[in-house]
Amino acid sequence: FKEVRFEDSLFEDCYFEDVTSTETFFENCTIISTVFYNTDLYEHKFINCRLINSTFMKEKEGCHLDFEEDNDFLIYLVSFLGSLSVLPGNIISALLMDKIGRIKMIG
């Protein structure tokens, strides 16, 4: 699930398996006889919910990060600036190669 918000919903006799969620929340839901197996649905994702006879088994292991959409832009920006930083060196080496010559530049 990515950015799903369940509001005032009823889940009865459901089985959630291998669920990875980002920005998914359950608000004011009633969850009855439901099994959560190998999911990353933790307590903070259930807001004002009633969990009746529900079971959480084998939570997902590893690092679970909730990435915001702003991070996509920041990752692109850092990658772009990193590529841009080598541009002066590339220009200078191309000019030196023209002036000095390729053979002398290698040696």
PDB file as gemmi writes it, atoms N, CA and C in Angstrom:
CRYST1    1.000    1.000    1.000  90.00  90.00  90.00 P 1                      
ATOM      1  N   PHE A   1       0.853  -1.177   0.000  1.00  0.00           N  
ATOM      2  CA  PHE A   1       0.000   0.000   0.000  1.00  0.00           C  
ATOM      3  C   PHE A   1       0.888   1.225   0.000  1.00  0.00           C  
ATOM      4  N   LYS A   2       0.512   2.237  -0.746  1.00  0.00           N  
ATOM      5  CA  LYS A   2       1.234   3.495  -0.676  1.00  0.00           C  
ATOM      6  C   LYS A   2       0.218   4.618  -0.523  1.00  0.00           C  
ATOM      7  N   GLU A   3       0.302   5.296   0.577  1.00  0.00           N  
ATOM      8  CA  GLU A   3      -0.570   6.432   0.873  1.00  0.00           C  
ATOM      9  C   GLU A   3      -2.047   6.068   0.769  1.00  0.00           C  
ATOM     10  N   VAL A   4      -2.441   5.034   1.516  1.00  0.00           N  
ATOM     11  CA  VAL A   4      -3.840   4.638   1.573  1.00  0.00           C  
ATOM     12  C   VAL A   4      -4.357   4.996   2.960  1.00  0.00           C  
ATOM     13  N   ARG A   5      -5.529   5.578   3.010  1.00  0.00           N  
ATOM     14  CA  ARG A   5      -6.126   5.945   4.292  1.00  0.00           C  
ATOM     15  C   ARG A   5      -7.508   5.285   4.370  1.00  0.00           C  
ATOM     16  N   PHE A   6      -7.631   4.325   5.305  1.00  0.00           N  
ATOM     17  CA  PHE A   6      -8.904   3.667   5.527  1.00  0.00           C  
ATOM     18  C   PHE A   6      -9.621   4.407   6.652  1.00  0.00           C  
ATOM     19  N   GLU A   7     -10.814   4.899   6.389  1.00  0.00           N  
ATOM     20  CA  GLU A   7     -11.569   5.624   7.402  1.00  0.00           C  
ATOM     21  C   GLU A   7     -12.912   4.954   7.614  1.00  0.00           C  
ATOM     22  N   ASP A   8     -13.281   4.772   8.892  1.00  0.00           N  
ATOM     23  CA  ASP A   8     -14.584   4.215   9.263  1.00  0.00           C  
ATOM     24  C   ASP A   8     -14.893   2.937   8.488  1.00  0.00           C  
ATOM     25  N   SER A   9     -13.926   2.041   8.418  1.00  0.00           N  
ATOM     26  CA  SER A   9     -14.098   0.802   7.661  1.00  0.00           C  
ATOM     27  C   SER A   9     -14.199  -0.385   8.613  1.00  0.00           C  
ATOM     28  N   LEU A  10     -14.766  -1.449   8.117  1.00  0.00           N  
ATOM     29  CA  LEU A  10     -14.877  -2.686   8.869  1.00  0.00           C  
ATOM     30  C   LEU A  10     -14.070  -3.763   8.153  1.00  0.00           C  
ATOM     31  N   PHE A  11     -13.146  -4.379   8.880  1.00  0.00           N  
ATOM     32  CA  PHE A  11     -12.361  -5.505   8.366  1.00  0.00           C  
ATOM     33  C   PHE A  11     -12.694  -6.704   9.242  1.00  0.00           C  
ATOM     34  N   GLU A  12     -13.273  -7.719   8.643  1.00  0.00           N  
ATOM     35  CA  GLU A  12     -13.653  -8.890   9.419  1.00  0.00           C  
ATOM     36  C   GLU A  12     -13.129 -10.145   8.731  1.00  0.00           C  
ATOM     37  N   ASP A  13     -12.465 -10.998   9.512  1.00  0.00           N  
ATOM     38  CA  ASP A  13     -11.882 -12.249   9.016  1.00  0.00           C  
ATOM     39  C   ASP A  13     -10.967 -12.005   7.819  1.00  0.00           C  
ATOM     40  N   CYS A  14     -10.099 -11.035   7.934  1.00  0.00           N  
ATOM     41  CA  CYS A  14      -9.151 -10.715   6.859  1.00  0.00           C  
ATOM     42  C   CYS A  14      -7.781 -11.307   7.192  1.00  0.00           C  
ATOM     43  N   TYR A  15      -6.963 -11.450   6.172  1.00  0.00           N  
ATOM     44  CA  TYR A  15      -5.608 -11.962   6.336  1.00  0.00           C  
ATOM     45  C   TYR A  15      -4.675 -11.080   5.518  1.00  0.00           C  
ATOM     46  N   PHE A  16      -3.842 -10.290   6.206  1.00  0.00           N  
ATOM     47  CA  PHE A  16      -2.868  -9.426   5.548  1.00  0.00           C  
ATOM     48  C   PHE A  16      -1.512 -10.126   5.624  1.00  0.00           C  
ATOM     49  N   GLU A  17      -0.899 -10.425   4.467  1.00  0.00           N  
ATOM     50  CA  GLU A  17       0.389 -11.117   4.451  1.00  0.00           C  
ATOM     51  C   GLU A  17       1.357 -10.386   3.533  1.00  0.00           C  
ATOM     52  N   ASP A  18       2.618 -10.237   3.989  1.00  0.00           N  
ATOM     53  CA  ASP A  18       3.688  -9.592   3.221  1.00  0.00           C  
ATOM     54  C   ASP A  18       3.274  -8.209   2.727  1.00  0.00           C  
ATOM     55  N   VAL A  19       2.715  -7.419   3.615  1.00  0.00           N  
ATOM     56  CA  VAL A  19       2.281  -6.067   3.263  1.00  0.00           C  
ATOM     57  C   VAL A  19       3.367  -5.085   3.668  1.00  0.00           C  
ATOM     58  N   THR A  20       3.778  -4.256   2.714  1.00  0.00           N  
ATOM     59  CA  THR A  20       4.679  -3.151   2.997  1.00  0.00           C  
ATOM     60  C   THR A  20       3.906  -1.878   2.713  1.00  0.00           C  
ATOM     61  N   SER A  21       3.869  -0.999   3.686  1.00  0.00           N  
ATOM     62  CA  SER A  21       3.027   0.189   3.532  1.00  0.00           C  
ATOM     63  C   SER A  21       3.836   1.450   3.779  1.00  0.00           C  
ATOM     64  N   THR A  22       3.506   2.475   3.033  1.00  0.00           N  
ATOM     65  CA  THR A  22       4.102   3.787   3.228  1.00  0.00           C  
ATOM     66  C   THR A  22       2.963   4.781   3.358  1.00  0.00           C  
ATOM     67  N   GLU A  23       2.949   5.499   4.434  1.00  0.00           N  
ATOM     68  CA  GLU A  23       1.896   6.490   4.672  1.00  0.00           C  
ATOM     69  C   GLU A  23       0.501   5.868   4.582  1.00  0.00           C  
ATOM     70  N   THR A  24       0.341   4.651   5.089  1.00  0.00           N  
ATOM     71  CA  THR A  24      -0.967   3.999   5.142  1.00  0.00           C  
ATOM     72  C   THR A  24      -1.454   4.037   6.575  1.00  0.00           C  
ATOM     73  N   PHE A  25      -2.678   4.500   6.765  1.00  0.00           N  
ATOM     74  CA  PHE A  25      -3.246   4.619   8.103  1.00  0.00           C  
ATOM     75  C   PHE A  25      -4.669   4.097   8.133  1.00  0.00           C  
ATOM     76  N   PHE A  26      -5.053   3.568   9.271  1.00  0.00           N  
ATOM     77  CA  PHE A  26      -6.414   3.125   9.526  1.00  0.00           C  
ATOM     78  C   PHE A  26      -6.992   4.070  10.576  1.00  0.00           C  
ATOM     79  N   GLU A  27      -8.065   4.772  10.269  1.00  0.00           N  
ATOM     80  CA  GLU A  27      -8.678   5.709  11.217  1.00  0.00           C  
ATOM     81  C   GLU A  27     -10.108   5.289  11.517  1.00  0.00           C  
ATOM     82  N   ASN A  28     -10.423   5.199  12.802  1.00  0.00           N  
ATOM     83  CA  ASN A  28     -11.777   4.878  13.260  1.00  0.00           C  
ATOM     84  C   ASN A  28     -12.306   3.593  12.622  1.00  0.00           C  
ATOM     85  N   CYS A  29     -11.442   2.610  12.465  1.00  0.00           N  
ATOM     86  CA  CYS A  29     -11.842   1.345  11.843  1.00  0.00           C  
ATOM     87  C   CYS A  29     -12.121   0.296  12.914  1.00  0.00           C  
ATOM     88  N   THR A  30     -12.909  -0.667  12.547  1.00  0.00           N  
ATOM     89  CA  THR A  30     -13.152  -1.824  13.397  1.00  0.00           C  
ATOM     90  C   THR A  30     -12.543  -3.034  12.691  1.00  0.00           C  
ATOM     91  N   ILE A  31     -11.637  -3.696  13.398  1.00  0.00           N  
ATOM     92  CA  ILE A  31     -10.911  -4.825  12.807  1.00  0.00           C  
ATOM     93  C   ILE A  31     -11.184  -6.046  13.671  1.00  0.00           C  
ATOM     94  N   ILE A  32     -11.897  -7.011  13.088  1.00  0.00           N  
ATOM     95  CA  ILE A  32     -12.361  -8.175  13.841  1.00  0.00           C  
ATOM     96  C   ILE A  32     -11.747  -9.444  13.253  1.00  0.00           C  
ATOM     97  N   SER A  33     -11.186 -10.281  14.123  1.00  0.00           N  
ATOM     98  CA  SER A  33     -10.640 -11.594  13.744  1.00  0.00           C  
ATOM     99  C   SER A  33      -9.761 -11.508  12.497  1.00  0.00           C  
ATOM    100  N   THR A  34      -8.813 -10.613  12.539  1.00  0.00           N  
ATOM    101  CA  THR A  34      -7.931 -10.390  11.396  1.00  0.00           C  
ATOM    102  C   THR A  34      -6.511 -10.767  11.773  1.00  0.00           C  
ATOM    103  N   VAL A  35      -5.788 -11.362  10.837  1.00  0.00           N  
ATOM    104  CA  VAL A  35      -4.400 -11.767  11.061  1.00  0.00           C  
ATOM    105  C   VAL A  35      -3.499 -10.884  10.214  1.00  0.00           C  
ATOM    106  N   PHE A  36      -2.462 -10.341  10.848  1.00  0.00           N  
ATOM    107  CA  PHE A  36      -1.434  -9.554  10.158  1.00  0.00           C  
ATOM    108  C   PHE A  36      -0.148 -10.366  10.240  1.00  0.00           C  
ATOM    109  N   TYR A  37       0.283 -10.936   9.101  1.00  0.00           N  
ATOM    110  CA  TYR A  37       1.461 -11.786   9.072  1.00  0.00           C  
ATOM    111  C   TYR A  37       2.528 -11.158   8.179  1.00  0.00           C  
ATOM    112  N   ASN A  38       3.715 -10.929   8.741  1.00  0.00           N  
ATOM    113  CA  ASN A  38       4.856 -10.369   8.015  1.00  0.00           C  
ATOM    114  C   ASN A  38       4.502  -9.026   7.368  1.00  0.00           C  
ATOM    115  N   THR A  39       3.975  -8.125   8.171  1.00  0.00           N  
ATOM    116  CA  THR A  39       3.612  -6.789   7.687  1.00  0.00           C  
ATOM    117  C   THR A  39       4.388  -5.739   8.471  1.00  0.00           C  
ATOM    118  N   ASP A  40       4.365  -4.519   7.979  1.00  0.00           N  
ATOM    119  CA  ASP A  40       4.936  -3.411   8.742  1.00  0.00           C  
ATOM    120  C   ASP A  40       3.824  -2.463   9.207  1.00  0.00           C  
ATOM    121  N   LEU A  41       2.664  -3.022   9.483  1.00  0.00           N  
ATOM    122  CA  LEU A  41       1.562  -2.241  10.035  1.00  0.00           C  
ATOM    123  C   LEU A  41       1.704  -2.256  11.554  1.00  0.00           C  
ATOM    124  N   TYR A  42       2.160  -1.157  12.116  1.00  0.00           N  
ATOM    125  CA  TYR A  42       2.436  -1.063  13.540  1.00  0.00           C  
ATOM    126  C   TYR A  42       1.344  -0.263  14.236  1.00  0.00           C  
ATOM    127  N   GLU A  43       1.422  -0.173  15.556  1.00  0.00           N  
ATOM    128  CA  GLU A  43       0.390   0.474  16.360  1.00  0.00           C  
ATOM    129  C   GLU A  43       0.104   1.905  15.939  1.00  0.00           C  
ATOM    130  N   HIS A  44       1.124   2.655  15.583  1.00  0.00           N  
ATOM    131  CA  HIS A  44       0.908   4.077  15.257  1.00  0.00           C  
ATOM    132  C   HIS A  44       0.118   4.260  13.952  1.00  0.00           C  
ATOM    133  N   LYS A  45      -0.066   3.190  13.197  1.00  0.00           N  
ATOM    134  CA  LYS A  45      -0.842   3.284  11.950  1.00  0.00           C  
ATOM    135  C   LYS A  45      -2.333   3.043  12.171  1.00  0.00           C  
ATOM    136  N   PHE A  46      -2.706   2.645  13.392  1.00  0.00           N  
ATOM    137  CA  PHE A  46      -4.110   2.418  13.739  1.00  0.00           C  
ATOM    138  C   PHE A  46      -4.559   3.531  14.677  1.00  0.00           C  
ATOM    139  N   ILE A  47      -5.283   4.497  14.154  1.00  0.00           N  
ATOM    140  CA  ILE A  47      -5.705   5.672  14.918  1.00  0.00           C  
ATOM    141  C   ILE A  47      -7.169   5.502  15.314  1.00  0.00           C  
ATOM    142  N   ASN A  48      -7.426   5.451  16.619  1.00  0.00           N  
ATOM    143  CA  ASN A  48      -8.788   5.294  17.150  1.00  0.00           C  
ATOM    144  C   ASN A  48      -9.490   4.069  16.565  1.00  0.00           C  
ATOM    145  N   CYS A  49      -8.764   2.976  16.423  1.00  0.00           N  
ATOM    146  CA  CYS A  49      -9.338   1.744  15.867  1.00  0.00           C  
ATOM    147  C   CYS A  49      -9.676   0.773  16.986  1.00  0.00           C  
ATOM    148  N   ARG A  50     -10.653  -0.074  16.722  1.00  0.00           N  
ATOM    149  CA  ARG A  50     -10.996  -1.154  17.647  1.00  0.00           C  
ATOM    150  C   ARG A  50     -10.482  -2.451  17.046  1.00  0.00           C  
ATOM    151  N   LEU A  51      -9.531  -3.067  17.734  1.00  0.00           N  
ATOM    152  CA  LEU A  51      -8.963  -4.339  17.287  1.00  0.00           C  
ATOM    153  C   LEU A  51      -9.556  -5.435  18.167  1.00  0.00           C  
ATOM    154  N   ILE A  52     -10.413  -6.263  17.589  1.00  0.00           N  
ATOM    155  CA  ILE A  52     -11.091  -7.308  18.338  1.00  0.00           C  
ATOM    156  C   ILE A  52     -10.616  -8.662  17.820  1.00  0.00           C  
ATOM    157  N   ASN A  53      -9.973  -9.417  18.707  1.00  0.00           N  
ATOM    158  CA  ASN A  53      -9.500 -10.764  18.374  1.00  0.00           C  
ATOM    159  C   ASN A  53      -8.596 -10.763  17.130  1.00  0.00           C  
ATOM    160  N   SER A  54      -7.748  -9.769  17.022  1.00  0.00           N  
ATOM    161  CA  SER A  54      -6.823  -9.667  15.885  1.00  0.00           C  
ATOM    162  C   SER A  54      -5.427 -10.070  16.333  1.00  0.00           C  
ATOM    163  N   THR A  55      -4.658 -10.634  15.411  1.00  0.00           N  
ATOM    164  CA  THR A  55      -3.341 -11.167  15.734  1.00  0.00           C  
ATOM    165  C   THR A  55      -2.284 -10.567  14.824  1.00  0.00           C  
ATOM    166  N   PHE A  56      -1.174 -10.155  15.438  1.00  0.00           N  
ATOM    167  CA  PHE A  56      -0.011  -9.675  14.693  1.00  0.00           C  
ATOM    168  C   PHE A  56       1.079 -10.726  14.827  1.00  0.00           C  
ATOM    169  N   MET A  57       1.466 -11.332  13.708  1.00  0.00           N  
ATOM    170  CA  MET A  57       2.477 -12.382  13.725  1.00  0.00           C  
ATOM    171  C   MET A  57       3.650 -11.991  12.837  1.00  0.00           C  
ATOM    172  N   LYS A  58       4.855 -12.258  13.294  1.00  0.00           N  
ATOM    173  CA  LYS A  58       6.084 -12.068  12.533  1.00  0.00           C  
ATOM    174  C   LYS A  58       6.102 -10.720  11.801  1.00  0.00           C  
ATOM    175  N   GLU A  59       6.454  -9.670  12.544  1.00  0.00           N  
ATOM    176  CA  GLU A  59       6.567  -8.349  11.922  1.00  0.00           C  
ATOM    177  C   GLU A  59       7.742  -8.333  10.956  1.00  0.00           C  
ATOM    178  N   LYS A  60       7.661  -7.477   9.945  1.00  0.00           N  
ATOM    179  CA  LYS A  60       8.748  -7.374   8.960  1.00  0.00           C  
ATOM    180  C   LYS A  60      10.034  -6.969   9.652  1.00  0.00           C  
ATOM    181  N   GLU A  61      11.129  -7.539   9.189  1.00  0.00           N  
ATOM    182  CA  GLU A  61      12.434  -7.233   9.760  1.00  0.00           C  
ATOM    183  C   GLU A  61      13.137  -6.195   8.913  1.00  0.00           C  
ATOM    184  N   GLY A  62      14.165  -5.600   9.484  1.00  0.00           N  
ATOM    185  CA  GLY A  62      14.958  -4.624   8.750  1.00  0.00           C  
ATOM    186  C   GLY A  62      14.519  -3.207   9.040  1.00  0.00           C  
ATOM    187  N   CYS A  63      15.068  -2.311   8.281  1.00  0.00           N  
ATOM    188  CA  CYS A  63      14.808  -0.887   8.457  1.00  0.00           C  
ATOM    189  C   CYS A  63      13.554  -0.490   7.682  1.00  0.00           C  
ATOM    190  N   HIS A  64      12.617   0.132   8.359  1.00  0.00           N  
ATOM    191  CA  HIS A  64      11.385   0.567   7.720  1.00  0.00           C  
ATOM    192  C   HIS A  64      11.330   2.083   7.761  1.00  0.00           C  
ATOM    193  N   LEU A  65      11.459   2.674   6.615  1.00  0.00           N  
ATOM    194  CA  LEU A  65      11.440   4.123   6.518  1.00  0.00           C  
ATOM    195  C   LEU A  65      10.209   4.567   5.762  1.00  0.00           C  
ATOM    196  N   ASP A  66       9.620   5.637   6.228  1.00  0.00           N  
ATOM    197  CA  ASP A  66       8.521   6.238   5.494  1.00  0.00           C  
ATOM    198  C   ASP A  66       9.090   7.440   4.756  1.00  0.00           C  
ATOM    199  N   PHE A  67       9.216   7.316   3.445  1.00  0.00           N  
ATOM    200  CA  PHE A  67       9.772   8.390   2.647  1.00  0.00           C  
ATOM    201  C   PHE A  67       8.666   9.352   2.254  1.00  0.00           C  
ATOM    202  N   GLU A  68       8.948  10.621   2.413  1.00  0.00           N  
ATOM    203  CA  GLU A  68       7.999  11.622   1.957  1.00  0.00           C  
ATOM    204  C   GLU A  68       8.309  11.965   0.514  1.00  0.00           C  
ATOM    205  N   GLU A  69       7.349  12.562  -0.174  1.00  0.00           N  
ATOM    206  CA  GLU A  69       7.556  12.903  -1.577  1.00  0.00           C  
ATOM    207  C   GLU A  69       8.674  13.926  -1.745  1.00  0.00           C  
ATOM    208  N   ASP A  70       8.910  14.759  -0.717  1.00  0.00           N  
ATOM    209  CA  ASP A  70       9.965  15.771  -0.800  1.00  0.00           C  
ATOM    210  C   ASP A  70      11.334  15.121  -0.965  1.00  0.00           C  
ATOM    211  N   ASN A  71      11.522  13.923  -0.423  1.00  0.00           N  
ATOM    212  CA  ASN A  71      12.809  13.254  -0.521  1.00  0.00           C  
ATOM    213  C   ASN A  71      13.161  12.894  -1.957  1.00  0.00           C  
ATOM    214  N   ASP A  72      12.166  12.607  -2.791  1.00  0.00           N  
ATOM    215  CA  ASP A  72      12.438  12.285  -4.192  1.00  0.00           C  
ATOM    216  C   ASP A  72      13.155  13.445  -4.869  1.00  0.00           C  
ATOM    217  N   PHE A  73      12.685  14.649  -4.642  1.00  0.00           N  
ATOM    218  CA  PHE A  73      13.313  15.829  -5.230  1.00  0.00           C  
ATOM    219  C   PHE A  73      14.706  16.039  -4.670  1.00  0.00           C  
ATOM    220  N   LEU A  74      14.883  15.846  -3.359  1.00  0.00           N  
ATOM    221  CA  LEU A  74      16.199  16.051  -2.746  1.00  0.00           C  
ATOM    222  C   LEU A  74      17.220  15.051  -3.276  1.00  0.00           C  
ATOM    223  N   ILE A  75      16.808  13.815  -3.486  1.00  0.00           N  
ATOM    224  CA  ILE A  75      17.723  12.803  -4.029  1.00  0.00           C  
ATOM    225  C   ILE A  75      18.155  13.197  -5.438  1.00  0.00           C  
ATOM    226  N   TYR A  76      17.206  13.652  -6.255  1.00  0.00           N  
ATOM    227  CA  TYR A  76      17.528  14.096  -7.605  1.00  0.00           C  
ATOM    228  C   TYR A  76      18.472  15.297  -7.566  1.00  0.00           C  
ATOM    229  N   LEU A  77      18.198  16.261  -6.681  1.00  0.00           N  
ATOM    230  CA  LEU A  77      19.006  17.479  -6.588  1.00  0.00           C  
ATOM    231  C   LEU A  77      20.442  17.155  -6.177  1.00  0.00           C  
ATOM    232  N   VAL A  78      20.625  16.294  -5.188  1.00  0.00           N  
ATOM    233  CA  VAL A  78      21.976  15.931  -4.739  1.00  0.00           C  
ATOM    234  C   VAL A  78      22.729  15.210  -5.855  1.00  0.00           C  
ATOM    235  N   SER A  79      22.050  14.328  -6.573  1.00  0.00           N  
ATOM    236  CA  SER A  79      22.685  13.623  -7.689  1.00  0.00           C  
ATOM    237  C   SER A  79      23.080  14.605  -8.795  1.00  0.00           C  
ATOM    238  N   PHE A  80      22.202  15.539  -9.100  1.00  0.00           N  
ATOM    239  CA  PHE A  80      22.482  16.538 -10.137  1.00  0.00           C  
ATOM    240  C   PHE A  80      23.657  17.426  -9.744  1.00  0.00           C  
ATOM    241  N   LEU A  81      23.679  17.896  -8.492  1.00  0.00           N  
ATOM    242  CA  LEU A  81      24.786  18.753  -8.044  1.00  0.00           C  
ATOM    243  C   LEU A  81      26.102  17.991  -8.022  1.00  0.00           C  
ATOM    244  N   GLY A  82      26.067  16.699  -7.682  1.00  0.00           N  
ATOM    245  CA  GLY A  82      27.284  15.878  -7.716  1.00  0.00           C  
ATOM    246  C   GLY A  82      27.829  15.755  -9.124  1.00  0.00           C  
ATOM    247  N   SER A  83      26.939  15.572 -10.088  1.00  0.00           N  
ATOM    248  CA  SER A  83      27.372  15.490 -11.488  1.00  0.00           C  
ATOM    249  C   SER A  83      27.887  16.833 -11.987  1.00  0.00           C  
ATOM    250  N   LEU A  84      27.265  17.894 -11.542  1.00  0.00           N  
ATOM    251  CA  LEU A  84      27.657  19.242 -11.954  1.00  0.00           C  
ATOM    252  C   LEU A  84      29.020  19.634 -11.384  1.00  0.00           C  
ATOM    253  N   SER A  85      29.380  19.088 -10.225  1.00  0.00           N  
ATOM    254  CA  SER A  85      30.638  19.473  -9.577  1.00  0.00           C  
ATOM    255  C   SER A  85      31.875  19.000 -10.347  1.00  0.00           C  
ATOM    256  N   VAL A  86      31.764  17.959 -11.158  1.00  0.00           N  
ATOM    257  CA  VAL A  86      32.921  17.473 -11.916  1.00  0.00           C  
ATOM    258  C   VAL A  86      33.065  18.177 -13.263  1.00  0.00           C  
ATOM    259  N   LEU A  87      32.112  19.017 -13.616  1.00  0.00           N  
ATOM    260  CA  LEU A  87      32.136  19.702 -14.907  1.00  0.00           C  
ATOM    261  C   LEU A  87      33.363  20.599 -15.097  1.00  0.00           C  
ATOM    262  N   PRO A  88      33.775  21.421 -14.117  1.00  0.00           N  
ATOM    263  CA  PRO A  88      34.974  22.251 -14.326  1.00  0.00           C  
ATOM    264  C   PRO A  88      36.235  21.427 -14.620  1.00  0.00           C  
ATOM    265  N   GLY A  89      36.412  20.318 -13.921  1.00  0.00           N  
ATOM    266  CA  GLY A  89      37.579  19.457 -14.172  1.00  0.00           C  
ATOM    267  C   GLY A  89      37.548  18.861 -15.563  1.00  0.00           C  
ATOM    268  N   ASN A  90      36.387  18.481 -16.023  1.00  0.00           N  
ATOM    269  CA  ASN A  90      36.269  17.932 -17.374  1.00  0.00           C  
ATOM    270  C   ASN A  90      36.589  18.981 -18.433  1.00  0.00           C  
ATOM    271  N   ILE A  91      36.131  20.195 -18.232  1.00  0.00           N  
ATOM    272  CA  ILE A  91      36.406  21.281 -19.189  1.00  0.00           C  
ATOM    273  C   ILE A  91      37.899  21.600 -19.220  1.00  0.00           C  
ATOM    274  N   ILE A  92      38.515  21.702 -18.036  1.00  0.00           N  
ATOM    275  CA  ILE A  92      39.947  22.025 -17.962  1.00  0.00           C  
ATOM    276  C   ILE A  92      40.774  20.916 -18.608  1.00  0.00           C  
ATOM    277  N   SER A  93      40.449  19.660 -18.338  1.00  0.00           N  
ATOM    278  CA  SER A  93      41.236  18.563 -18.932  1.00  0.00           C  
ATOM    279  C   SER A  93      41.052  18.523 -20.450  1.00  0.00           C  
ATOM    280  N   ALA A  94      39.882  18.851 -20.965  1.00  0.00           N  
ATOM    281  CA  ALA A  94      39.684  18.888 -22.412  1.00  0.00           C  
ATOM    282  C   ALA A  94      40.504  20.006 -23.044  1.00  0.00           C  
ATOM    283  N   LEU A  95      40.554  21.174 -22.401  1.00  0.00           N  
ATOM    284  CA  LEU A  95      41.346  22.293 -22.924  1.00  0.00           C  
ATOM    285  C   LEU A  95      42.840  21.981 -22.884  1.00  0.00           C  
ATOM    286  N   LEU A  96      43.293  21.380 -21.781  1.00  0.00           N  
ATOM    287  CA  LEU A  96      44.707  21.010 -21.680  1.00  0.00           C  
ATOM    288  C   LEU A  96      45.079  19.965 -22.733  1.00  0.00           C  
ATOM    289  N   MET A  97      44.184  19.048 -23.001  1.00  0.00           N  
ATOM    290  CA  MET A  97      44.452  18.023 -23.994  1.00  0.00           C  
ATOM    291  C   MET A  97      44.597  18.638 -25.378  1.00  0.00           C  
ATOM    292  N   ASP A  98      43.800  19.648 -25.687  1.00  0.00           N  
ATOM    293  CA  ASP A  98      43.908  20.342 -26.962  1.00  0.00           C  
ATOM    294  C   ASP A  98      45.226  21.104 -27.052  1.00  0.00           C  
ATOM    295  N   LYS A  99      45.603  21.777 -25.979  1.00  0.00           N  
ATOM    296  CA  LYS A  99      46.792  22.630 -25.984  1.00  0.00           C  
ATOM    297  C   LYS A  99      48.083  21.814 -25.915  1.00  0.00           C  
ATOM    298  N   ILE A 100      48.147  20.853 -24.987  1.00  0.00           N  
ATOM    299  CA  ILE A 100      49.368  20.077 -24.772  1.00  0.00           C  
ATOM    300  C   ILE A 100      49.463  18.904 -25.755  1.00  0.00           C  
ATOM    301  N   GLY A 101      48.369  18.286 -26.021  1.00  0.00           N  
ATOM    302  CA  GLY A 101      48.359  17.107 -26.906  1.00  0.00           C  
ATOM    303  C   GLY A 101      48.045  15.854 -26.119  1.00  0.00           C  
ATOM    304  N   ARG A 102      47.422  14.917 -26.778  1.00  0.00           N  
ATOM    305  CA  ARG A 102      46.956  13.707 -26.104  1.00  0.00           C  
ATOM    306  C   ARG A 102      48.131  12.832 -25.619  1.00  0.00           C  
ATOM    307  N   ILE A 103      49.164  12.700 -26.434  1.00  0.00           N  
ATOM    308  CA  ILE A 103      50.295  11.828 -26.089  1.00  0.00           C  
ATOM    309  C   ILE A 103      51.034  12.365 -24.875  1.00  0.00           C  
ATOM    310  N   LYS A 104      51.307  13.660 -24.837  1.00  0.00           N  
ATOM    311  CA  LYS A 104      52.025  14.247 -23.700  1.00  0.00           C  
ATOM    312  C   LYS A 104      51.152  14.229 -22.445  1.00  0.00           C  
ATOM    313  N   MET A 105      49.844  14.346 -22.599  1.00  0.00           N  
ATOM    314  CA  MET A 105      48.918  14.350 -21.451  1.00  0.00           C  
ATOM    315  C   MET A 105      48.932  12.989 -20.764  1.00  0.00           C  
ATOM    316  N   ILE A 106      49.018  11.909 -21.526  1.00  0.00           N  
ATOM    317  CA  ILE A 106      49.034  10.557 -20.951  1.00  0.00           C  
ATOM    318  C   ILE A 106      50.338  10.323 -20.190  1.00  0.00           C  
ATOM    319  N   GLY A 107      51.447  10.800 -20.710  1.00  0.00           N  
ATOM    320  CA  GLY A 107      52.762  10.571 -20.112  1.00  0.00           C  
ATOM    321  C   GLY A 107      53.024  11.485 -19.009  1.00  0.00           C  
TER     322      GLY A 107                                                      
END                                                                             
